[in-house]
Amino acid sequence: MFKYAVKRIIYIIPTLALVALMVFLLIHMIPGDPALVILGSDATPEEVELLRNALGLNEPFYKQLLMWIGQIIQGDLGVSIQTDVPVIESIMERFPVTLMLTSMALVFSIIISLPSGIMAAVRHNTRSDYIFMIGTIIGVSVPGFWLGLVALLIFSFKLGWFPSTGYVAIWEDLWPGLRYMLLPSISLGLFMAAVVARMVRSSMLEVLRLEYVTHARAKGLGEWKVIIKHALKNAFAPTLTTIGTQYGMLLGGAVVTETVFSLPGLGKYIVVAINMRDYPVVQGSILFIAVVYVLINLIVDLLYGFFDPRIEYQ
Amino acid sequence: MEQFSKSRRKMLFILLSGLILFFCSTASLLAETPKAGGEIKVRIRTDLVSTDPYKSTALINANVLGHILEPLLAYNENLKIVPVVAERWEASNDYKTYTFHLIKGKKFHNGQEMTAEDVNYSIKRMMNPETCARAKLFDGVDRIEVVDKYTIKIHLQKSAAGFPHALAVISPLMAILPKGEAERQGGEIKHPVGTGPFKFVEWKPDRHVILEKFENYKGQAGPRDGMGGERIAYLDKVTFVPVPEESVSIMSLLNKEVDLMTGFPPKYMDKYRDEYSKKGVKVQEIPGLVWVGVHFGVTQPVVDNVQFRQACAYALDIEQLAKAAFMGYAEVNPSAVAKSNQYWTSAHELFYKQDTSKSKELLKKSGYNGEEILLTTTKKYNYFYKMAVAAHAQLQAVGINVKLNVVDWPVLAKGQAKGELQMYILGASPMPDPALAYAYLFRNKFLDVYPDVEELRQQALNTADVKARTELFEQIHKLCYERVPWVLSCNYNRLQAHWDYVKGYQVLSTSVPRLWGVWLEK
């Protein structure tokens, strides 16, 4: 297993190098000039040229790329063109917000998806299964921003249970922090809950048909013991993969949720940076998210063996 | 006896009326007596870009930092230039030397007294293109002379009557900083220290900017007048909260999570009248200085033909464009000079009234042959897009093959700055001086084709006399009317909403939220 982990970590390097290259190319290919965004469209051409020179934007494209790669190797993600603040500093300030948001969304989605998926599989082709299917279809179809706005309208504006704007970190003040995070994480996690629940249902249906489950029942084990201890453990491995990939989706979805709920997270930071053509911020932040995503997938892969002993790491 | 009781009743009536009047006036006086203390939360649409005042031209910076930092000069309500940290100022007869006499005993938030050395240091930072986004405005400065502790002279290379506008420009804020402050903070202002009525506490990006009352404030005397006059801070604390989503910001206002909202969307005005006003929300409205309209890249194919542009002008109904973009919350104005500006006269009303037959006739004369014309717009500012859709329909109605090209803001800004766009929708930050506003508008390569207009603009820059400047701006407008570099539609209204317990607040045409002189009646 250790060898496998080391091998996987080594594989991460070319993946991230490719991501870095892609991000650099994509952001530089989008038309628009960061110097003009800083100076305003009423800046004179001379002012724009001066700033472009100062920011190194007039350097040949390959030189800018090499400079950036050189910086990354040294662990430096550069400095924001707009604010002059080191990108890594801003990421460290904002990532905890996104991490908390996505983690709470993950917990919420697991709490919803596991029992409902199991229930739907056990009561296959009954009314509750059909209701479950309709619910999950709605869950995967509703756009995140719409759900966020409706949630705000009902729970914040009409009922007054939650604030509509502002933010307090949970580690600064627990209860107010939770009040600020609950609505965004539920509206972010609903999509994932629907996807994971469908996966749990189909995996459980498959496993429940296998002979060893019949055997367990024949041994006289209680139904819930058979379902939880014997069926779920084996059905969980594909669900875990889904959770891993869906967590990446949560990081992407956080961009919208953070904008709707005015949360000071990494997603909102990236959106603003894209609009401002703040190249170092966009490049650095996306690379950082890619690192997180790759690491989560590595953890998921390593956890596989725990849930499915048939898997061998080579 | 009857007569006596009649006169007694009369007396009693007068006495009672007097008493009622007295109590009413005393009550209203008491109600309008400012109360010190409390915290106001203000919704801003976007977060601060930088805490360095000269670094970015983003208006939001000036809006927030304008409470902490103060410039030498600023605009009053009539857009005339008035002193702020200067007690008074004068220009030499040839407009080559400007002398500023500073307010004595004015303190920075760090306790240090503001002197001419600080002004000298600040202007040098404004002149440096590495530290100021509008350093070009100070190109004409020859040298700065510190006369004494409270007097400073700015010598220009050549006479420039319009130079004070460079010091009063709204964005970036040309603020006075303590000497050496940027160097003390590592080369850039991260914790702004100024002389304003509020001092900086903290900026947590995308969360809030917090300011608190500066107890040792000393400023101008006289009534509050635009950015001039007295600046009394009644509030203990000001928190600016960035809320980008329109609907969420309305909810936060109605939930009283914010007390004041800048940028109230026109589409909520009906709801305001029917519902919000009954709850105690007030919306203030004033015609702004930002013009929005259809612009032509006058060197681009097809659009380089003046008859074609005139045909477009006849095809467009600027009133309808204003309605489409701002639902009527705008002042229709075909001129770059706003109606509230001291330089506006009826000569600026001269423009094309929509006439589709004349438009078609001119199209024929121009030799237009159905070539595709790109009308570029962005959704970053929703009203740009709405105006583009309306203009698209009106142009198509006369047979112009126009195609809508929706891009994001940096693409539109770059295309405009380089004169690469055929037709586009544009507006800009408020510019009270028409000479500076025209400079911005002429970026569509207009001057490459008609350099004579620049001569008039330069004359306006070098003229201090209001009457002479007014005439020059009238001439520029007439030339623009003939040559049609743009079809300006309107100056849109500034709408700002607040709860009725927010007292003393007044929306300004420059849109800068001004929180001195404001108190809470809670």
Chai-1 contact restraints between the chains, C-beta under 6 A:
chainA,res_idxA,chainB,res_idxB,connection_type,confidence,min_distance_angstrom,max_distance_angstrom,comment,restraint_id
A,P31,B,V411,contact,1.0,0.0,6.0,A-B,restraint_1
A,G32,B,P410,contact,1.0,0.0,6.0,A-B,restraint_2
A,G32,B,V411,contact,1.0,0.0,6.0,A-B,restraint_3
A,G32,B,K414,contact,1.0,0.0,6.0,A-B,restraint_4
A,D33,B,K414,contact,1.0,0.0,6.0,A-B,restraint_5
A,L36,B,A413,contact,1.0,0.0,6.0,A-B,restraint_6
A,L36,B,K414,contact,1.0,0.0,6.0,A-B,restraint_7
A,L36,B,A417,contact,1.0,0.0,6.0,A-B,restraint_8
A,V37,B,P410,contact,1.0,0.0,6.0,A-B,restraint_9
A,I38,B,S56,contact,1.0,0.0,6.0,A-B,restraint_10
A,L39,B,T57,contact,1.0,0.0,6.0,A-B,restraint_11
A,L39,B,A133,contact,1.0,0.0,6.0,A-B,restraint_12
A,G40,B,T57,contact,1.0,0.0,6.0,A-B,restraint_13
A,S41,B,A413,contact,1.0,0.0,6.0,A-B,restraint_14
A,S41,B,Q416,contact,1.0,0.0,6.0,A-B,restraint_15
A,S41,B,A417,contact,1.0,0.0,6.0,A-B,restraint_16
A,D42,B,A428,contact,1.0,0.0,6.0,A-B,restraint_17
A,D42,B,Y440,contact,1.0,0.0,6.0,A-B,restraint_18
A,T44,B,K136,contact,1.0,0.0,6.0,A-B,restraint_19
A,E47,B,K136,contact,1.0,0.0,6.0,A-B,restraint_20
A,L50,B,P129,contact,1.0,0.0,6.0,A-B,restraint_21
A,Q82,B,V49,contact,1.0,0.0,6.0,A-B,restraint_22
A,T83,B,S50,contact,1.0,0.0,6.0,A-B,restraint_23
A,D84,B,E188,contact,1.0,0.0,6.0,A-B,restraint_24
A,L152,B,M251,contact,1.0,0.0,6.0,A-B,restraint_25
A,F157,B,M251,contact,1.0,0.0,6.0,A-B,restraint_26
A,P163,B,E257,contact,1.0,0.0,6.0,A-B,restraint_27
A,S164,B,V248,contact,1.0,0.0,6.0,A-B,restraint_28
A,S164,B,M251,contact,1.0,0.0,6.0,A-B,restraint_29
A,S164,B,S252,contact,1.0,0.0,6.0,A-B,restraint_30
A,S164,B,N255,contact,1.0,0.0,6.0,A-B,restraint_31
A,T165,B,V243,contact,1.0,0.0,6.0,A-B,restraint_32
A,T165,B,S252,contact,1.0,0.0,6.0,A-B,restraint_33
A,T165,B,E257,contact,1.0,0.0,6.0,A-B,restraint_34
A,Y167,B,R207,contact,1.0,0.0,6.0,A-B,restraint_35
A,V260,B,E245,contact,1.0,0.0,6.0,A-B,restraint_36
A,S262,B,V243,contact,1.0,0.0,6.0,A-B,restraint_37
A,P264,B,D206,contact,1.0,0.0,6.0,A-B,restraint_38
A,P264,B,R207,contact,1.0,0.0,6.0,A-B,restraint_39
A,K268,B,D206,contact,1.0,0.0,6.0,A-B,restraint_40
A,R277,B,P410,contact,1.0,0.0,6.0,A-B,restraint_41
